[in-house]
Amino acid sequence: MASILDACRYSRRKGHVMYTCNMSSRQFTGYMDVLLKANLLLIEIDRGSILYRVSGKGKDFLKEFNSVKTILE
């Protein structure tokens, strides 16, 4: 999930996120449901395209995740 949030630091389309995170459409849908319900991601519409962008709460999550990851390394 952290990889998805990181990929969505800037507004991204579904295909970009799937490619960056090396995931299938089915995986993408499952993770997006969880991230959207937790308000870690936002959906934007731009010229008819659905874009995903990390929310403020998602940025906080990433910051804490990276802190823990650094401690464990």
N, CA, C, O and CB atoms as a CASP TS submission, in Angstrom:
PFRMAT TS
TARGET T0000
AUTHOR 0000-0000-0000
METHOD Language model
MODEL 1
PARENT N/A
ATOM      1  N   MET     1       0.815  -1.184   0.000  1.00  0.00           N
ATOM      2  CA  MET     1       0.000   0.000   0.000  1.00  0.00           C
ATOM      3  C   MET     1       0.863   1.254   0.000  1.00  0.00           C
ATOM      4  O   MET     1       0.498   2.267  -0.598  1.00  0.00           O
ATOM      5  CB  MET     1      -0.929  -0.005   1.191  1.00  0.00           C
ATOM      6  N   ALA     2       2.002   1.182   0.669  1.00  0.00           N
ATOM      7  CA  ALA     2       2.896   2.342   0.683  1.00  0.00           C
ATOM      8  C   ALA     2       3.407   2.648  -0.725  1.00  0.00           C
ATOM      9  O   ALA     2       3.588   3.814  -1.075  1.00  0.00           O
ATOM     10  CB  ALA     2       4.081   2.098   1.638  1.00  0.00           C
ATOM     11  N   SER     3       3.636   1.633  -1.518  1.00  0.00           N
ATOM     12  CA  SER     3       4.083   1.839  -2.905  1.00  0.00           C
ATOM     13  C   SER     3       3.025   2.572  -3.720  1.00  0.00           C
ATOM     14  O   SER     3       3.347   3.438  -4.533  1.00  0.00           O
ATOM     15  CB  SER     3       4.415   0.491  -3.570  1.00  0.00           C
ATOM     16  N   ILE     4       1.778   2.225  -3.501  1.00  0.00           N
ATOM     17  CA  ILE     4       0.691   2.895  -4.207  1.00  0.00           C
ATOM     18  C   ILE     4       0.612   4.352  -3.789  1.00  0.00           C
ATOM     19  O   ILE     4       0.503   5.238  -4.636  1.00  0.00           O
ATOM     20  CB  ILE     4      -0.645   2.191  -3.941  1.00  0.00           C
ATOM     21  N   LEU     5       0.667   4.605  -2.493  1.00  0.00           N
ATOM     22  CA  LEU     5       0.614   5.982  -2.008  1.00  0.00           C
ATOM     23  C   LEU     5       1.784   6.790  -2.549  1.00  0.00           C
ATOM     24  O   LEU     5       1.621   7.946  -2.939  1.00  0.00           O
ATOM     25  CB  LEU     5       0.615   6.014  -0.476  1.00  0.00           C
ATOM     26  N   ASP     6       2.951   6.185  -2.572  1.00  0.00           N
ATOM     27  CA  ASP     6       4.127   6.874  -3.101  1.00  0.00           C
ATOM     28  C   ASP     6       3.954   7.181  -4.585  1.00  0.00           C
ATOM     29  O   ASP     6       4.335   8.257  -5.044  1.00  0.00           O
ATOM     30  CB  ASP     6       5.389   6.029  -2.879  1.00  0.00           C
ATOM     31  N   ALA     7       3.390   6.254  -5.326  1.00  0.00           N
ATOM     32  CA  ALA     7       3.163   6.465  -6.759  1.00  0.00           C
ATOM     33  C   ALA     7       2.138   7.565  -7.010  1.00  0.00           C
ATOM     34  O   ALA     7       2.124   8.180  -8.076  1.00  0.00           O
ATOM     35  CB  ALA     7       2.700   5.167  -7.418  1.00  0.00           C
ATOM     36  N   CYS     8       1.284   7.806  -6.025  1.00  0.00           N
ATOM     37  CA  CYS     8       0.211   8.801  -6.185  1.00  0.00           C
ATOM     38  C   CYS     8       0.538  10.135  -5.503  1.00  0.00           C
ATOM     39  O   CYS     8      -0.365  10.916  -5.202  1.00  0.00           O
ATOM     40  CB  CYS     8      -1.094   8.250  -5.620  1.00  0.00           C
ATOM     41  N   ARG     9       1.812  10.391  -5.264  1.00  0.00           N
ATOM     42  CA  ARG     9       2.178  11.695  -4.679  1.00  0.00           C
ATOM     43  C   ARG     9       1.706  12.828  -5.579  1.00  0.00           C
ATOM     44  O   ARG     9       1.340  13.902  -5.102  1.00  0.00           O
ATOM     45  CB  ARG     9       3.711  11.792  -4.461  1.00  0.00           C
ATOM     46  N   TYR    10       1.717  12.581  -6.860  1.00  0.00           N
ATOM     47  CA  TYR    10       1.146  13.502  -7.840  1.00  0.00           C
ATOM     48  C   TYR    10      -0.019  12.768  -8.476  1.00  0.00           C
ATOM     49  O   TYR    10      -0.011  11.538  -8.527  1.00  0.00           O
ATOM     50  CB  TYR    10       2.213  13.967  -8.923  1.00  0.00           C
ATOM     51  N   SER    11      -0.995  13.471  -8.951  1.00  0.00           N
ATOM     52  CA  SER    11      -2.174  12.838  -9.548  1.00  0.00           C
ATOM     53  C   SER    11      -1.760  11.884 -10.667  1.00  0.00           C
ATOM     54  O   SER    11      -1.040  12.263 -11.591  1.00  0.00           O
ATOM     55  CB  SER    11      -3.149  13.907 -10.091  1.00  0.00           C
ATOM     56  N   ARG    12      -2.229  10.642 -10.565  1.00  0.00           N
ATOM     57  CA  ARG    12      -1.862   9.603 -11.530  1.00  0.00           C
ATOM     58  C   ARG    12      -3.083   8.818 -11.981  1.00  0.00           C
ATOM     59  O   ARG    12      -4.057   8.671 -11.243  1.00  0.00           O
ATOM     60  CB  ARG    12      -0.826   8.654 -10.927  1.00  0.00           C
ATOM     61  N   ARG    13      -3.011   8.327 -13.188  1.00  0.00           N
ATOM     62  CA  ARG    13      -4.058   7.451 -13.721  1.00  0.00           C
ATOM     63  C   ARG    13      -3.823   6.020 -13.248  1.00  0.00           C
ATOM     64  O   ARG    13      -2.740   5.661 -12.786  1.00  0.00           O
ATOM     65  CB  ARG    13      -4.093   7.512 -15.273  1.00  0.00           C
ATOM     66  N   LYS    14      -4.869   5.227 -13.378  1.00  0.00           N
ATOM     67  CA  LYS    14      -4.834   3.825 -12.957  1.00  0.00           C
ATOM     68  C   LYS    14      -3.664   3.079 -13.602  1.00  0.00           C
ATOM     69  O   LYS    14      -2.928   2.373 -12.912  1.00  0.00           O
ATOM     70  CB  LYS    14      -6.156   3.132 -13.308  1.00  0.00           C
ATOM     71  N   GLY    15      -3.488   3.226 -14.897  1.00  0.00           N
ATOM     72  CA  GLY    15      -2.436   2.508 -15.611  1.00  0.00           C
ATOM     73  C   GLY    15      -1.045   2.842 -15.099  1.00  0.00           C
ATOM     74  O   GLY    15      -0.193   1.962 -14.981  1.00  0.00           O
ATOM     75  N   HIS    16      -0.817   4.101 -14.796  1.00  0.00           N
ATOM     76  CA  HIS    16       0.493   4.516 -14.278  1.00  0.00           C
ATOM     77  C   HIS    16       0.761   3.862 -12.921  1.00  0.00           C
ATOM     78  O   HIS    16       1.857   3.362 -12.669  1.00  0.00           O
ATOM     79  CB  HIS    16       0.567   6.061 -14.153  1.00  0.00           C
ATOM     80  N   VAL    17      -0.242   3.871 -12.063  1.00  0.00           N
ATOM     81  CA  VAL    17      -0.080   3.276 -10.729  1.00  0.00           C
ATOM     82  C   VAL    17       0.154   1.773 -10.850  1.00  0.00           C
ATOM     83  O   VAL    17       1.035   1.225 -10.187  1.00  0.00           O
ATOM     84  CB  VAL    17      -1.325   3.557  -9.847  1.00  0.00           C
ATOM     85  N   MET    18      -0.627   1.110 -11.688  1.00  0.00           N
ATOM     86  CA  MET    18      -0.468  -0.336 -11.866  1.00  0.00           C
ATOM     87  C   MET    18       0.924  -0.677 -12.399  1.00  0.00           C
ATOM     88  O   MET    18       1.552  -1.626 -11.931  1.00  0.00           O
ATOM     89  CB  MET    18      -1.543  -0.879 -12.820  1.00  0.00           C
ATOM     90  N   TYR    19       1.399   0.081 -13.359  1.00  0.00           N
ATOM     91  CA  TYR    19       2.719  -0.168 -13.944  1.00  0.00           C
ATOM     92  C   TYR    19       3.827   0.095 -12.920  1.00  0.00           C
ATOM     93  O   TYR    19       4.739  -0.716 -12.760  1.00  0.00           O
ATOM     94  CB  TYR    19       2.929   0.714 -15.193  1.00  0.00           C
ATOM     95  N   THR    20       3.737   1.229 -12.232  1.00  0.00           N
ATOM     96  CA  THR    20       4.759   1.598 -11.249  1.00  0.00           C
ATOM     97  C   THR    20       4.844   0.575 -10.119  1.00  0.00           C
ATOM     98  O   THR    20       5.935   0.245  -9.653  1.00  0.00           O
ATOM     99  CB  THR    20       4.463   2.984 -10.673  1.00  0.00           C
ATOM    100  N   CYS    21       3.689   0.075  -9.684  1.00  0.00           N
ATOM    101  CA  CYS    21       3.643  -0.860  -8.557  1.00  0.00           C
ATOM    102  C   CYS    21       3.654  -2.322  -8.989  1.00  0.00           C
ATOM    103  O   CYS    21       3.607  -3.222  -8.150  1.00  0.00           O
ATOM    104  CB  CYS    21       2.416  -0.595  -7.728  1.00  0.00           C
ATOM    105  N   ASN    22       3.716  -2.558 -10.306  1.00  0.00           N
ATOM    106  CA  ASN    22       3.770  -3.917 -10.842  1.00  0.00           C
ATOM    107  C   ASN    22       2.618  -4.777 -10.307  1.00  0.00           C
ATOM    108  O   ASN    22       2.835  -5.818  -9.687  1.00  0.00           O
ATOM    109  CB  ASN    22       5.114  -4.568 -10.496  1.00  0.00           C
ATOM    110  N   MET    23       1.391  -4.313 -10.565  1.00  0.00           N
ATOM    111  CA  MET    23       0.239  -5.046 -10.064  1.00  0.00           C
ATOM    112  C   MET    23      -0.818  -5.236 -11.147  1.00  0.00           C
ATOM    113  O   MET    23      -0.865  -4.502 -12.134  1.00  0.00           O
ATOM    114  CB  MET    23      -0.361  -4.325  -8.870  1.00  0.00           C
ATOM    115  N   SER    24      -1.655  -6.233 -10.935  1.00  0.00           N
ATOM    116  CA  SER    24      -2.743  -6.514 -11.868  1.00  0.00           C
ATOM    117  C   SER    24      -3.921  -5.589 -11.574  1.00  0.00           C
ATOM    118  O   SER    24      -3.953  -4.904 -10.551  1.00  0.00           O
ATOM    119  CB  SER    24      -3.178  -8.001 -11.777  1.00  0.00           C
ATOM    120  N   SER    25      -4.869  -5.584 -12.474  1.00  0.00           N
ATOM    121  CA  SER    25      -6.073  -4.776 -12.297  1.00  0.00           C
ATOM    122  C   SER    25      -6.851  -5.234 -11.064  1.00  0.00           C
ATOM    123  O   SER    25      -7.409  -4.416 -10.332  1.00  0.00           O
ATOM    124  CB  SER    25      -6.965  -4.855 -13.551  1.00  0.00           C
ATOM    125  N   ARG    26      -6.881  -6.523 -10.846  1.00  0.00           N
ATOM    126  CA  ARG    26      -7.588  -7.079  -9.681  1.00  0.00           C
ATOM    127  C   ARG    26      -6.930  -6.630  -8.374  1.00  0.00           C
ATOM    128  O   ARG    26      -7.617  -6.238  -7.431  1.00  0.00           O
ATOM    129  CB  ARG    26      -7.617  -8.622  -9.754  1.00  0.00           C
ATOM    130  N   GLN    27      -5.605  -6.689  -8.323  1.00  0.00           N
ATOM    131  CA  GLN    27      -4.883  -6.218  -7.139  1.00  0.00           C
ATOM    132  C   GLN    27      -5.130  -4.730  -6.929  1.00  0.00           C
ATOM    133  O   GLN    27      -5.385  -4.283  -5.810  1.00  0.00           O
ATOM    134  CB  GLN    27      -3.370  -6.497  -7.274  1.00  0.00           C
ATOM    135  N   PHE    28      -5.053  -3.971  -8.015  1.00  0.00           N
ATOM    136  CA  PHE    28      -5.261  -2.529  -7.957  1.00  0.00           C
ATOM    137  C   PHE    28      -6.616  -2.210  -7.326  1.00  0.00           C
ATOM    138  O   PHE    28      -6.705  -1.373  -6.428  1.00  0.00           O
ATOM    139  CB  PHE    28      -5.167  -1.914  -9.365  1.00  0.00           C
ATOM    140  N   THR    29      -7.659  -2.874  -7.795  1.00  0.00           N
ATOM    141  CA  THR    29      -9.009  -2.613  -7.302  1.00  0.00           C
ATOM    142  C   THR    29      -9.120  -2.908  -5.808  1.00  0.00           C
ATOM    143  O   THR    29      -9.715  -2.130  -5.062  1.00  0.00           O
ATOM    144  CB  THR    29     -10.027  -3.449  -8.077  1.00  0.00           C
ATOM    145  N   GLY    30      -8.554  -4.018  -5.378  1.00  0.00           N
ATOM    146  CA  GLY    30      -8.608  -4.380  -3.959  1.00  0.00           C
ATOM    147  C   GLY    30      -7.907  -3.370  -3.072  1.00  0.00           C
ATOM    148  O   GLY    30      -8.451  -2.935  -2.057  1.00  0.00           O
ATOM    149  N   TYR    31      -6.708  -3.002  -3.456  1.00  0.00           N
ATOM    150  CA  TYR    31      -5.959  -2.034  -2.659  1.00  0.00           C
ATOM    151  C   TYR    31      -6.595  -0.650  -2.690  1.00  0.00           C
ATOM    152  O   TYR    31      -6.618   0.041  -1.672  1.00  0.00           O
ATOM    153  CB  TYR    31      -4.530  -1.951  -3.151  1.00  0.00           C
ATOM    154  N   MET    32      -7.111  -0.237  -3.844  1.00  0.00           N
ATOM    155  CA  MET    32      -7.732   1.083  -3.946  1.00  0.00           C
ATOM    156  C   MET    32      -8.954   1.178  -3.055  1.00  0.00           C
ATOM    157  O   MET    32      -9.186   2.214  -2.431  1.00  0.00           O
ATOM    158  CB  MET    32      -8.115   1.385  -5.392  1.00  0.00           C
ATOM    159  N   ASP    33      -9.738   0.112  -2.988  1.00  0.00           N
ATOM    160  CA  ASP    33     -10.909   0.118  -2.107  1.00  0.00           C
ATOM    161  C   ASP    33     -10.496   0.401  -0.665  1.00  0.00           C
ATOM    162  O   ASP    33     -11.116   1.221   0.013  1.00  0.00           O
ATOM    163  CB  ASP    33     -11.657  -1.229  -2.193  1.00  0.00           C
ATOM    164  N   VAL    34      -9.463  -0.269  -0.203  1.00  0.00           N
ATOM    165  CA  VAL    34      -8.988  -0.096   1.176  1.00  0.00           C
ATOM    166  C   VAL    34      -8.448   1.331   1.378  1.00  0.00           C
ATOM    167  O   VAL    34      -8.787   1.992   2.360  1.00  0.00           O
ATOM    168  CB  VAL    34      -7.885  -1.146   1.508  1.00  0.00           C
ATOM    169  N   LEU    35      -7.622   1.788   0.459  1.00  0.00           N
ATOM    170  CA  LEU    35      -6.999   3.112   0.598  1.00  0.00           C
ATOM    171  C   LEU    35      -8.019   4.242   0.520  1.00  0.00           C
ATOM    172  O   LEU    35      -7.903   5.235   1.239  1.00  0.00           O
ATOM    173  CB  LEU    35      -5.942   3.309  -0.478  1.00  0.00           C
ATOM    174  N   LEU    36      -9.005   4.098  -0.338  1.00  0.00           N
ATOM    175  CA  LEU    36     -10.042   5.130  -0.458  1.00  0.00           C
ATOM    176  C   LEU    36     -10.940   5.152   0.782  1.00  0.00           C
ATOM    177  O   LEU    36     -11.288   6.226   1.273  1.00  0.00           O
ATOM    178  CB  LEU    36     -10.893   4.892  -1.724  1.00  0.00           C
ATOM    179  N   LYS    37     -11.316   3.980   1.290  1.00  0.00           N
ATOM    180  CA  LYS    37     -12.158   3.923   2.488  1.00  0.00           C
ATOM    181  C   LYS    37     -11.438   4.481   3.710  1.00  0.00           C
ATOM    182  O   LYS    37     -12.070   5.045   4.604  1.00  0.00           O
ATOM    183  CB  LYS    37     -12.594   2.486   2.759  1.00  0.00           C
ATOM    184  N   ALA    38     -10.116   4.324   3.747  1.00  0.00           N
ATOM    185  CA  ALA    38      -9.317   4.847   4.862  1.00  0.00           C
ATOM    186  C   ALA    38      -8.961   6.321   4.670  1.00  0.00           C
ATOM    187  O   ALA    38      -8.268   6.908   5.501  1.00  0.00           O
ATOM    188  CB  ALA    38      -8.039   4.025   5.021  1.00  0.00           C
ATOM    189  N   ASN    39      -9.433   6.914   3.581  1.00  0.00           N
ATOM    190  CA  ASN    39      -9.144   8.318   3.249  1.00  0.00           C
ATOM    191  C   ASN    39      -7.649   8.607   3.101  1.00  0.00           C
ATOM    192  O   ASN    39      -7.188   9.705   3.413  1.00  0.00           O
ATOM    193  CB  ASN    39      -9.723   9.222   4.315  1.00  0.00           C
ATOM    194  N   LEU    40      -6.904   7.618   2.624  1.00  0.00           N
ATOM    195  CA  LEU    40      -5.483   7.808   2.361  1.00  0.00           C
ATOM    196  C   LEU    40      -5.251   8.267   0.929  1.00  0.00           C
ATOM    197  O   LEU    40      -4.196   8.813   0.604  1.00  0.00           O
ATOM    198  CB  LEU    40      -4.713   6.517   2.632  1.00  0.00           C
ATOM    199  N   LEU    41      -6.249   8.041   0.074  1.00  0.00           N
ATOM    200  CA  LEU    41      -6.200   8.462  -1.328  1.00  0.00           C
ATOM    201  C   LEU    41      -7.441   9.270  -1.668  1.00  0.00           C
ATOM    202  O   LEU    41      -8.502   9.094  -1.070  1.00  0.00           O
ATOM    203  CB  LEU    41      -6.077   7.241  -2.268  1.00  0.00           C
ATOM    204  N   LEU    42      -7.287  10.152  -2.636  1.00  0.00           N
ATOM    205  CA  LEU    42      -8.402  10.946  -3.156  1.00  0.00           C
ATOM    206  C   LEU    42      -8.568  10.661  -4.638  1.00  0.00           C
ATOM    207  O   LEU    42      -7.608  10.316  -5.326  1.00  0.00           O
ATOM    208  CB  LEU    42      -8.174  12.462  -2.913  1.00  0.00           C
ATOM    209  N   ILE    43      -9.788  10.809  -5.120  1.00  0.00           N
ATOM    210  CA  ILE    43     -10.065  10.675  -6.548  1.00  0.00           C
ATOM    211  C   ILE    43     -10.310  12.071  -7.110  1.00  0.00           C
ATOM    212  O   ILE    43     -11.046  12.870  -6.530  1.00  0.00           O
ATOM    213  CB  ILE    43     -11.295   9.732  -6.810  1.00  0.00           C
ATOM    214  N   GLU    44      -9.683  12.348  -8.243  1.00  0.00           N
ATOM    215  CA  GLU    44      -9.900  13.600  -8.962  1.00  0.00           C
ATOM    216  C   GLU    44     -10.366  13.264 -10.372  1.00  0.00           C
ATOM    217  O   GLU    44     -10.015  12.218 -10.917  1.00  0.00           O
ATOM    218  CB  GLU    44      -8.602  14.477  -8.990  1.00  0.00           C
ATOM    219  N   ILE    45     -11.140  14.138 -10.945  1.00  0.00           N
ATOM    220  CA  ILE    45     -11.564  13.989 -12.337  1.00  0.00           C
ATOM    221  C   ILE    45     -10.958  15.144 -13.117  1.00  0.00           C
ATOM    222  O   ILE    45     -11.169  16.309 -12.780  1.00  0.00           O
ATOM    223  CB  ILE    45     -13.137  13.965 -12.472  1.00  0.00           C
ATOM    224  N   ASP    46     -10.204  14.817 -14.161  1.00  0.00           N
ATOM    225  CA  ASP    46      -9.576  15.839 -14.992  1.00  0.00           C
ATOM    226  C   ASP    46      -9.859  15.520 -16.451  1.00  0.00           C
ATOM    227  O   ASP    46      -9.366  14.528 -16.987  1.00  0.00           O
ATOM    228  CB  ASP    46      -8.042  15.921 -14.728  1.00  0.00           C
ATOM    229  N   ARG    47     -10.640  16.352 -17.076  1.00  0.00           N
ATOM    230  CA  ARG    47     -11.006  16.172 -18.489  1.00  0.00           C
ATOM    231  C   ARG    47     -11.541  14.769 -18.774  1.00  0.00           C
ATOM    232  O   ARG    47     -11.209  14.157 -19.789  1.00  0.00           O
ATOM    233  CB  ARG    47      -9.800  16.448 -19.381  1.00  0.00           C
ATOM    234  N   GLY    48     -12.370  14.277 -17.866  1.00  0.00           N
ATOM    235  CA  GLY    48     -12.981  12.963 -18.052  1.00  0.00           C
ATOM    236  C   GLY    48     -12.133  11.787 -17.593  1.00  0.00           C
ATOM    237  O   GLY    48     -12.590  10.646 -17.653  1.00  0.00           O
ATOM    238  N   SER    49     -10.916  12.034 -17.138  1.00  0.00           N
ATOM    239  CA  SER    49     -10.037  10.960 -16.661  1.00  0.00           C
ATOM    240  C   SER    49     -10.071  10.896 -15.135  1.00  0.00           C
ATOM    241  O   SER    49     -10.080  11.923 -14.457  1.00  0.00           O
ATOM    242  CB  SER    49      -8.581  11.176 -17.161  1.00  0.00           C
ATOM    243  N   ILE    50     -10.089   9.685 -14.615  1.00  0.00           N
ATOM    244  CA  ILE    50     -10.031   9.489 -13.169  1.00  0.00           C
ATOM    245  C   ILE    50      -8.567   9.458 -12.756  1.00  0.00           C
ATOM    246  O   ILE    50      -7.772   8.688 -13.293  1.00  0.00           O
ATOM    247  CB  ILE    50     -10.769   8.175 -12.737  1.00  0.00           C
ATOM    248  N   LEU    51      -8.227  10.303 -11.796  1.00  0.00           N
ATOM    249  CA  LEU    51      -6.865  10.382 -11.282  1.00  0.00           C
ATOM    250  C   LEU    51      -6.876  10.090  -9.791  1.00  0.00           C
ATOM    251  O   LEU    51      -7.844  10.392  -9.093  1.00  0.00           O
ATOM    252  CB  LEU    51      -6.242  11.771 -11.565  1.00  0.00           C
ATOM    253  N   TYR    52      -5.800   9.506  -9.316  1.00  0.00           N
ATOM    254  CA  TYR    52      -5.655   9.195  -7.896  1.00  0.00           C
ATOM    255  C   TYR    52      -4.529  10.046  -7.322  1.00  0.00           C
ATOM    256  O   TYR    52      -3.472  10.201  -7.934  1.00  0.00           O
ATOM    257  CB  TYR    52      -5.374   7.675  -7.675  1.00  0.00           C
ATOM    258  N   ARG    53      -4.783  10.603  -6.114  1.00  0.00           N
ATOM    259  CA  ARG    53      -3.779  11.449  -5.469  1.00  0.00           C
ATOM    260  C   ARG    53      -3.777  11.143  -3.976  1.00  0.00           C
ATOM    261  O   ARG    53      -4.832  10.958  -3.370  1.00  0.00           O
ATOM    262  CB  ARG    53      -4.061  12.967  -5.730  1.00  0.00           C
ATOM    263  N   VAL    54      -2.603  11.093  -3.399  1.00  0.00           N
ATOM    264  CA  VAL    54      -2.473  10.823  -1.970  1.00  0.00           C
ATOM    265  C   VAL    54      -3.056  12.010  -1.188  1.00  0.00           C
ATOM    266  O   VAL    54      -2.857  13.167  -1.560  1.00  0.00           O
ATOM    267  CB  VAL    54      -0.972  10.574  -1.579  1.00  0.00           C
ATOM    268  N   SER    55      -3.773  11.710  -0.109  1.00  0.00           N
ATOM    269  CA  SER    55      -4.363  12.748   0.728  1.00  0.00           C
ATOM    270  C   SER    55      -3.367  13.191   1.796  1.00  0.00           C
ATOM    271  O   SER    55      -2.281  12.623   1.911  1.00  0.00           O
ATOM    272  CB  SER    55      -5.668  12.245   1.380  1.00  0.00           C
ATOM    273  N   GLY    56      -3.733  14.189   2.565  1.00  0.00           N
ATOM    274  CA  GLY    56      -2.887  14.619   3.678  1.00  0.00           C
ATOM    275  C   GLY    56      -2.669  13.491   4.673  1.00  0.00           C
ATOM    276  O   GLY    56      -1.562  13.294   5.174  1.00  0.00           O
ATOM    277  N   LYS    57      -3.735  12.753   4.953  1.00  0.00           N
ATOM    278  CA  LYS    57      -3.647  11.598   5.852  1.00  0.00           C
ATOM    279  C   LYS    57      -2.718  10.538   5.263  1.00  0.00           C
ATOM    280  O   LYS    57      -1.958   9.897   5.988  1.00  0.00           O
ATOM    281  CB  LYS    57      -5.052  10.998   6.111  1.00  0.00           C
ATOM    282  N   GLY    58      -2.785  10.361   3.948  1.00  0.00           N
ATOM    283  CA  GLY    58      -1.901   9.411   3.272  1.00  0.00           C
ATOM    284  C   GLY    58      -0.443   9.830   3.350  1.00  0.00           C
ATOM    285  O   GLY    58       0.442   8.989   3.508  1.00  0.00           O
ATOM    286  N   LYS    59      -0.191  11.135   3.240  1.00  0.00           N
ATOM    287  CA  LYS    59       1.184  11.647   3.366  1.00  0.00           C
ATOM    288  C   LYS    59       1.715  11.397   4.766  1.00  0.00           C
ATOM    289  O   LYS    59       2.878  11.031   4.939  1.00  0.00           O
ATOM    290  CB  LYS    59       1.243  13.155   3.039  1.00  0.00           C
ATOM    291  N   ASP    60       0.863  11.595   5.764  1.00  0.00           N
ATOM    292  CA  ASP    60       1.268  11.319   7.144  1.00  0.00           C
ATOM    293  C   ASP    60       1.579   9.834   7.321  1.00  0.00           C
ATOM    294  O   ASP    60       2.554   9.472   7.980  1.00  0.00           O
ATOM    295  CB  ASP    60       0.164  11.756   8.133  1.00  0.00           C
ATOM    296  N   PHE    61       0.748   8.980   6.732  1.00  0.00           N
ATOM    297  CA  PHE    61       0.980   7.538   6.788  1.00  0.00           C
ATOM    298  C   PHE    61       2.335   7.186   6.179  1.00  0.00           C
ATOM    299  O   PHE    61       3.103   6.422   6.762  1.00  0.00           O
ATOM    300  CB  PHE    61      -0.144   6.784   6.058  1.00  0.00           C
ATOM    301  N   LEU    62       2.625   7.750   4.996  1.00  0.00           N
ATOM    302  CA  LEU    62       3.901   7.475   4.326  1.00  0.00           C
ATOM    303  C   LEU    62       5.089   7.929   5.168  1.00  0.00           C
ATOM    304  O   LEU    62       6.103   7.235   5.246  1.00  0.00           O
ATOM    305  CB  LEU    62       3.942   8.164   2.963  1.00  0.00           C
ATOM    306  N   LYS    63       4.962   9.081   5.788  1.00  0.00           N
ATOM    307  CA  LYS    63       6.047   9.601   6.628  1.00  0.00           C
ATOM    308  C   LYS    63       6.328   8.639   7.787  1.00  0.00           C
ATOM    309  O   LYS    63       7.481   8.312   8.066  1.00  0.00           O
ATOM    310  CB  LYS    63       5.690  11.012   7.173  1.00  0.00           C
ATOM    311  N   GLU    64       5.271   8.194   8.452  1.00  0.00           N
ATOM    312  CA  GLU    64       5.439   7.259   9.570  1.00  0.00           C
ATOM    313  C   GLU    64       5.945   5.903   9.086  1.00  0.00           C
ATOM    314  O   GLU    64       6.804   5.295   9.725  1.00  0.00           O
ATOM    315  CB  GLU    64       4.114   7.085  10.325  1.00  0.00           C
ATOM    316  N   PHE    65       5.425   5.435   7.977  1.00  0.00           N
ATOM    317  CA  PHE    65       5.872   4.161   7.400  1.00  0.00           C
ATOM    318  C   PHE    65       7.364   4.201   7.098  1.00  0.00           C
ATOM    319  O   PHE    65       8.093   3.265   7.428  1.00  0.00           O
ATOM    320  CB  PHE    65       5.082   3.837   6.117  1.00  0.00           C
ATOM    321  N   ASN    66       7.812   5.267   6.481  1.00  0.00           N
ATOM    322  CA  ASN    66       9.245   5.386   6.148  1.00  0.00           C
ATOM    323  C   ASN    66      10.104   5.488   7.395  1.00  0.00           C
ATOM    324  O   ASN    66      11.235   5.002   7.398  1.00  0.00           O
ATOM    325  CB  ASN    66       9.488   6.608   5.258  1.00  0.00           C
ATOM    326  N   SER    67       9.600   6.105   8.454  1.00  0.00           N
ATOM    327  CA  SER    67      10.343   6.177   9.720  1.00  0.00           C
ATOM    328  C   SER    67      10.525   4.766  10.305  1.00  0.00           C
ATOM    329  O   SER    67      11.621   4.394  10.724  1.00  0.00           O
ATOM    330  CB  SER    67       9.601   7.099  10.741  1.00  0.00           C
ATOM    331  N   VAL    68       9.455   4.006  10.323  1.00  0.00           N
ATOM    332  CA  VAL    68       9.537   2.633  10.845  1.00  0.00           C
ATOM    333  C   VAL    68      10.440   1.779   9.967  1.00  0.00           C
ATOM    334  O   VAL    68      11.234   0.983  10.469  1.00  0.00           O
ATOM    335  CB  VAL    68       8.132   1.998  10.935  1.00  0.00           C
ATOM    336  N   LYS    69      10.318   1.945   8.664  1.00  0.00           N
ATOM    337  CA  LYS    69      11.153   1.176   7.726  1.00  0.00           C
ATOM    338  C   LYS    69      12.633   1.465   7.971  1.00  0.00           C
ATOM    339  O   LYS    69      13.457   0.550   7.955  1.00  0.00           O
ATOM    340  CB  LYS    69      10.778   1.512   6.258  1.00  0.00           C
ATOM    341  N   THR    70      12.968   2.729   8.196  1.00  0.00           N
ATOM    342  CA  THR    70      14.360   3.115   8.465  1.00  0.00           C
ATOM    343  C   THR    70      14.875   2.482   9.751  1.00  0.00           C
ATOM    344  O   THR    70      16.017   2.024   9.805  1.00  0.00           O
ATOM    345  CB  THR    70      14.484   4.638   8.553  1.00  0.00           C
ATOM    346  N   ILE    71      14.051   2.454  10.771  1.00  0.00           N
ATOM    347  CA  ILE    71      14.436   1.850  12.057  1.00  0.00           C
ATOM    348  C   ILE    71      14.712   0.355  11.884  1.00  0.00           C
ATOM    349  O   ILE    71      15.647  -0.180  12.480  1.00  0.00           O
ATOM    350  CB  ILE    71      13.325   2.069  13.120  1.00  0.00           C
ATOM    351  N   LEU    72      13.910  -0.304  11.080  1.00  0.00           N
ATOM    352  CA  LEU    72      14.049  -1.756  10.914  1.00  0.00           C
ATOM    353  C   LEU    72      15.204  -2.177  10.026  1.00  0.00           C
ATOM    354  O   LEU    72      15.594  -3.345  10.022  1.00  0.00           O
ATOM    355  CB  LEU    72      12.793  -2.313  10.356  1.00  0.00           C
ATOM    356  N   GLU    73      15.757  -1.233   9.271  1.00  0.00           N
ATOM    357  CA  GLU    73      16.850  -1.590   8.350  1.00  0.00           C
ATOM    358  C   GLU    73      18.170  -1.704   9.035  1.00  0.00           C
ATOM    359  O   GLU    73      19.177  -1.997   8.391  1.00  0.00           O
ATOM    360  CB  GLU    73      16.961  -0.587   7.253  1.00  0.00           C
TER
END
